[in-house]
Amino acid sequence: MNTRNVYVLIVAAALVASASVPMFAASKDDTPIAYSVNTVTSTSNGDIKVTRGMDRGDVSFAMKYKSHDELSHDVWVFTGYVANVDKVNDQGCRTLIVTFANDKVVDLQLVNRLAADEIAANLRLGSSARNIASK
């Protein structure tokens, strides 16, 4: 094998290796991850299940000992959840996002910190855009 072919193989191997580094270097904190769930059990108030279609008041009662942030009137965030699925826990998805429409739960998601931050930023951006449009 001549030196030119060896050089081409080394460059090709280096390019392949450098292209794959971001995939290995990316951690669970570098990528927003969300899992849609149908039911969450709140252990803070007697193992009450929070499900899609549940009334806002019932969610408030079920979660009354769990502090939450309201990103908007219709989006509540609860932290410190542990899923029944190891993969979800391994990816750091310990934040529950509850979305309401017409005072009923329409979506439940377990997300990691980055996904929760992006959801909050999008809601803030949306409210800012509405404020600008109303002026």
N, C-alpha and C positions, 0 to 999 in steps of 0.2 A: 504494500500500500504506500503510495507516495505521500509526501508531507502535505500536499494540498488537500487530499482526501481526508487525512487525519485532522487537519485544521477545520474543514467543513463539518466533520462529525463532532468535534469538540464544541464549535459554535452552536450547532443544532442542539446538542445536549444541554448546553448552557441556557439557550432560549427556552427549551421545554422546561427545564428546572425552574427558571425564573418565572415562567408563566404559571406554574403550579404553586408557587410560594404563597400568593395571597389566599388560596383556598385552604392551605394548611395553617396559615398565620391568623386567619379570621377566627375570632373567638365568638362565643355566644353573645358578648356585649357589643360586637361590631355590627351585628345584623339585627334588624327588627324582626321579631318572631311572634306570631299570634296563632293561637289554636281556638277555633270556635267550639264551644261546648253547649250542651243542651241543659245540663243541670249542675248546680253547685250546691254542696251541703254546707250551711253555715253552722259551725260548731259553737259559735259564740252565744247562741240563744236556743239551745235544745235540739240541735241537729235538724233544723228546718231546711227544706230543699228550696232553692231559688231556681225557678224554671222560666223558660220563655212563655209569655202570656200572663205571667203573674202581675198583679197590681202593684203600683209604686208603693202604696202604703204597706202592703204585705212584705215587700223587699225591705222597706225601712224598719219594720218590726223584726224581721228575721235577722237583720244586720245591726240591730240597735246597740250592741256592745262593740261593734267594729267601727273604728273611725274611717271616714271616707272623705274624699275630695270630690267636689262637683265641678267638673270641667265645663259643664253647661247645665241648664235645667234638665236636659235629657241624657246626660252622660255622667255616670258616677264611677269613681275609681276606688277600689279596695285593695290594700296590699297585704302581703303575708300569707298567700294561699299555697297549699300543697296539693298537687293533683294526685290522682290514683294511678297516673301513668309516669313511669320513671323518665321517659324521654322528655316530657314536658318539664319536669323538675330539673333535669340535667341541663336544659337549655335556659334555665333561669326565668321561666314563665310563672311568676308568683304574684302577678298583679291581675286583678279581675276588673274588666271593663264591663259595666252594665249599661246598655243603651235602651232608652224608653221611647215610645211613640204613643201618643194618646193615653199616657199614664199606664202603659203596659210594657213589660220587658219584651223587646224585639230581638235583642242580641246579647249574648254572653261570650266573652273572650278572655282567655288566660294569655297574657302577653309578657314579654320581657321588658326591662326598664327602657330600652331604646324605643321599642314600639309604643310604650305608654307616653314617652316624651314626644314622639312624632304625632300621636293622636292629639295630645294637648296643643302642640304647636299648630296643627291644622285647624283645630277649633278656634284658637286665638286668631289665626289668619283669617278664617271665615268670618268671625265677628268683626274684625277690623275692616274687612272688605264691605260688610253690610253697613257699618257705621259710615264709611266713606261714601257709599252709594246713596245713603239716606240724606247726605248733606247737599 
